[in-house]
Structures are given as C-alpha cells and as structure tokens.
Amino acid sequence: MTAPTPASSTTGKNILAVVPPHMGGRAAGTALAGLVPGADVNVVEATDEDPAALREAQVIITGLAPVTADHIAAAPSLELVQCASHGYDYVDKDAARARAIPVCNIGSSGAEKQNVAEQVFALMLALAKQLVPAHTALADADWALPRLQQSITELSGKILGIVGLGHIGQEVARRALAFDMTILYTGPRRVSPETETLLGNARHVPLDELLRSSDYISLHAPLKDETRHLINADRLSFLKPTAFLINTARGALVDQDALADALSAGGLAGAGIDVFDPEPPTAALRLLKAPNVVLSPHVGGATRETLVRIALAALQNVIDYLDGKPPRDVTP
C-alpha cells in the first residue's frame, strides 16, 4: 500500500490523531501527520489530552482510543470519526449518529487480513501440537511426550468453521485449503457461488450447525449489540469435546466466564484467544488460568507491516472525505 496523496482540500483542516502508546504514540502519529501537509494535525495519546485541539477538530482519527459521547459533544466542528482498525465499538456510535457524523473503519482495505489469518493458524497449530505445554515441560527437564501424545492432533482432514466470511475470514479459508481442511461458514449473507468454489466448495450453514459440526471454530464477526456474547454457555454446549475455539476478532464475542467453565469441564479441547474484554484483561479474568488455552495480547493486527497498512488506509479515507468523496466503510 502506497502513501496517500493529499488533496488541496485538506489545507487548513483540523485533524486530531489519537494514537495510544501501545499503538506507537506520538512518534507514530507525527509520522502520520507528515503525510498530510497543509492540514493542522494535532497528535495526542488520549482523546481528551488537548481540549483545545478536540474543540477545533473536524476529523478524529483514533487508533483504538475511546471516543465517548463527551468527546463528541466537546467537538462542535466534528464531521468524521475514522477508526484505524476493523473494530469500532470504542466509539459512541449513538452520540455520533445523533449528529449525523459518520464513523468509519478500514474494513474494505484488507490491511489486517494477512496477519490475523496467520495468527489464527499460529493459535490453531499451537493447540493441535500442544506446543505450550510441550515447551514448558521441556524447559523443566520433563520429557512430556508420553503424557501429551494422546492429545496431539492434526489439522488435515478436519472441519474449520468460520464465523464471518469477510476479508479476514476468506484469508483464513484460503490458508485452510493448504492444510486440506473442509470449510463451513456462517454469517448474515452467503458469499457468491464463485467464492465458495474458490474456497474449496465452502458451505454456508446456520451458526448452531457450524458449532456442532466443526473441529476448529474461528471467529471473525464484528462486535455489535446482536453479536455480543454470540458464543455463550448454550452455544458452547454444542461444541464437540474435541473441538477448538479461536477468537482473533473481538473479546466480547465470547462470554469469557462461560468459556472458562466449558474448558474446565472438558466441554471443548482448547481455545486460542488473541482478544479480550476488556483489554488489557485484569488478573481476575478466569480465562487466563483456564486449562488448554493459548493466549496472545491482541497481536493479530500488530505487526510492523500491518500497522503501516492500517494507518495509511485510515488516512486515505480521511483525505478522500475531505476532498468531497463519500467516506468508505461507514459502520452500521
């Protein structure tokens, strides 16, 4: 992805770039600002850090930093909130909607799809091959093969159920074909027959059927009111005891306590979790101590390459909007 080309209409525009420290902070924000010469780009690490800049902002670009109803109320000139992410649940959509302010993400850019798909398979393989307990045992001089070999399994020949076959879900499906996996998927809309064929004759099924049938379930749905705790205690009970659940989407798609209960009871074989609710998770989160889990700190969209693609995609959408083009990826 190449650097965006600033339009003359960006000159004199006030942009507030909110880049938390874990997303690169001021250094990353300053580099971003340099790609919009002529605009007045104020870089902060928290949305309310500079009240004057917030008050003057016509656009807020946020990298996972909350944009609350109070922030929106404090920005009378605000025209657009641009999320540098697929997720947008950290923006008060109701407050933005009340003022007809579009909230956009970078969904159609595909900026995150490569690394999220790679992270899915990192977690799947770690679980299938018992890499974490094997490593821990060997580090303690424990030759764990006799103990672990009964639980080590393969991806080949297994059914992968994908919840949400968008850009990222399709990238996961393409990789699954290399492992000779069968693809089931669910979502509000069926993809084209051509896409299903390209993805190994992927089959669209209801969610509950997918959960009952799949050996691996990978979540790629957006977080909305209707998808919060989509995977709850009832739905976890549908899983095979040999199944694995992978979540690299949003933490709140899963009832984390229910998942901890199911893991402890042997209701599923394991879980690979890259996202949490809240983030970072507190020490009280039972899932952190649950058996047969592989955990990572939301690294699915955090490679150097991915962060650059995300930033450029968000910035291009802002530039195009200020140049009079319709905003892309307006969230529902």
N, C-alpha and C positions, 0 to 999 in steps of 0.2 A: 504494500500500500504506500503510495507516494504522499508527500506532504501536500496539504490542501493549498489551493490558490486563492489568496484573499481577494475579495471583491472590493471595488471602490466604495460600495455602500457600507462597509464595516468602519470606515473612517469616522472617528468621534463617538463610536458606540461604546457603551459601558458594559463590560463583561466581568462578572465575578466568578473566578475559577476557584472552587473549593476542593483542595487536594489534601486529604488527611496524611499524616506522616507515614502510615503504612502503605500508602499508595504513591509515595515519593515526595510528598510535602512541597515546600516552596521551590525546591530545586526543579522538580518535575513541572510544577505549574509555571515557573518562569520560562522554561524551555518551550512550553506550550504557548505562552503569551508571545514569544518571539515569532511565532508563525502567523500572527495577525497584526502586522504593522499598521499603524494608524488608529487602531482601536485602543480604548483605555481599559486594559485588562488588569484587574486587581486580584492578586493571588493571596489566598488565605488558607489556613489549615482547618478552620471551623467556620460554619456559615455565619455565625454572629460575631466573629472576631473583629470585624471592622464595620460598625454600624453605618458609617457614612457611605462606604462602598456598597453595602447592601441596599441602602436607601436609593442610591443612584442606578443600581443595576437594571439593565434592560434584559439581560440574559444571565442565568446562573448555570454554570457547568459544574456538576458535582460528581466526584469520584467516590461514591458510597457514603458521603457525608449527609446527615439528615437535613432535609428542607421541610420545616414544620409550617403549620398554619401561621404561627407568629412571624416566622421569617418571611413568608409570602405577604403578610399584612404590612410588614416593615419595608416592603419594596414596591412603592406605588407605581413605578415605571416598568415593572417586570412584564415581559412579553413571552418568555420561553424559559422552561427548565429542561436542561439537557443532561440526562444521566449518562455517565461514562461507564456503562455496564448494561447487561441484559436485564438485571433486576431494577425495579423502580418502587418497591414497597417502602423505601425510606423517604419518599416524598409524599407529603399530604395531598393526595390526588383530589380530595373533596374541596380543599381550600383553593387549589389551582383551578379546578373546574368551575367553581363559583365565579371566578373572574375570567373565564374563557382563556386561561393560559395553558397552552399545550405542554404536556410532559412527554419527552421523547427518550427512548433508549437507543442502543446501537444494534438492535436485533437483526436487521437485514444485512448488516455489514459482514457477518461471519467472522468478526475479529477474534472471538474466543473459541471458535468451534474446534480448531486443531488441538489446542492444549487441553480443553475439557474432555474431548474424546480420548486423548492419551491418558489423562488422569483416571477416567473410567476404567481403562484396561490395566493401568497400574494397580488400582484397587482390586479389580477382579482377579488378576493374576496373583497378587499378594495373598488374597483369601484362598484361592484354589490351591496354591502351592504351600500354604501355611508358612509364608516367609517370615512373618514377625515372630511367632513362637519358635521357629527353627533358629533364627538368628539369636534370639535371647538365650535359648538353651545352649547353643554353641559358645556364646560369649561367657557362659557359666561353666564351660567344660563338660556339658551334658550332651552326649550323642543321642539326640531325640528321635532318630529315625524309627525305632520300633514303636514308639508312642504316637508318632504323627502319621505314619504311613497309611493308616486306615481312614484318615480324614483328608488326605491329599487327593485332589481330583483334577479333571481336565476341563477345558473349555470346548474342545472339539466335540461335535455331536450334540451339544446342549442347546436349549431354547433360551434365547435372550428376549425378554420383554421390555420394550422401550415405551415409557410413558411420556409422550410428546415427541412426535417425529418432525421437528422443525430442523433448522440448520444444524444444530448440535446433534440432535437425535439421529439425523441421517449420516452425519460424520461417524458417529458410533456404529451405526449399522454397517457402513462400508468396511470399517475395520473388523467387524464381527465376521464378515464373509471370509476374511483371510484365516479365521480360526474355525471355519466350517461349522458355524453356528446357524441355527434357524431363527428367523426374526418374526416376532409378533410385535404389534404396536397398537397403542390406543391413543385417542385424542378426539376433540370435537369434530374434526374433519378428516376424511380419508384423503391420502395423497393420490396423485394420478396413478393410473394403472402402469404407465411407463416407469414411474419412480419405483413402484412396488416391484416391478420386474428387475430393474437395475439393482435393487436391494435384495436379490435372491428370492424373489416371489414373497416378499414380506406380506403378512396378513393382518388386516385391521380387525380387532376384536374388542368387545367391551372390557372395561378395566378389570372387573372381577374374574372374568375368564382368563385374562392375561396373568393375573396374580396366581390363580390356581395352576396354570399350565407351565409357567416359566421356571427355569433353573437359576437364572440371573434376572433381576429386575433393575433397570436403570432409569432414574427419574430425570426428566428434562422439561417439566411443566413450569409455567410462570406461577408466581405466588399471587393469588387473588383471594377474595373472600371465599369463593367456592372451592379453591384448592388448598386452603389452609387445613392442615391435618388430613390431607387426602388419604394418606396411609395412616390409619388409626388402628385401634385394637381389633375391631371387627375385621378389617381388611387384612391385617397381619395374620389373622387366624386362617386365611385362605391359602397362605404360602405352604409349599412343601417343606418338611423339616430339613430337607437337603438344599433348600434354595438360599441364595444370597441377595441382599438388597444393597444397591449402590445409590447414593444421593450426592450429586455434584451440582444440584440446581439451587434450591433454597432450603434452609434448615427447617422452616415451619411447614413444609410439605408433609413432614413426618411428625407424628406425636412421639416425641423423644422418650418420654416415660414408658409409653406402650411398647416401643421398640426395645427398650432395656428389659422390660418384663418378658417379652417374647424371646429374646436372646437367652435370658436366664433360665427360661422354661424349656429351651430347646425347640421352640416353635419354628425356628429357621437356623440354617447352618452358620450364618455370619452376616456382617454388614460392613460396607466400606463407606465412610462418611467424610465428606470434604466441607460440608456446610452445616451451620448450627444456628439455633435460635435461643438466646441472642448470640451475637459474635462480638468479641470472643466469648466462649462459654464460661460460665462460672464453675468453680471447683465442685459445686453441689450437683452438677449435671450427672445423673446416674449413668448415662450412656458412656461416659469417659472410663468407667470401671466395669462395663459390661463384658461378658465373655465373647470371644470370637469377633472382635471388631478390629478394623484397621482405620485409623483416623489421620486426617491431614488438615492443616489450618487454612482452608479455603485457598488452596494453591492452584485450583483448576483454571483460574484466569489470571495467573500472576507471574508468568514467565516474562522475561525482558521483552521478547518479541510480541507477546500478547498485549502487554501494557502499552506499547507503542502503537499497535494497531487500534486498540480501543480509543486512545487519546485522539488519534488522527481522525477516526470515524466520527467521534463526538464533535470535534472541532469543525469538520467538513459540514456536518448538518447545521451547526450554528451559522457558519459563513453563508451557506446556501439560503438559510432562512432570512438572514439579514439582507441578502441580495434579492429578496422578494419571491423566492421559490417556496413551494409548500414544504413544511417540515416532514421529514421521514420518520417512520417508526413511532408515530404518536401512540401512546399507550391507551388502552381502553378505560 
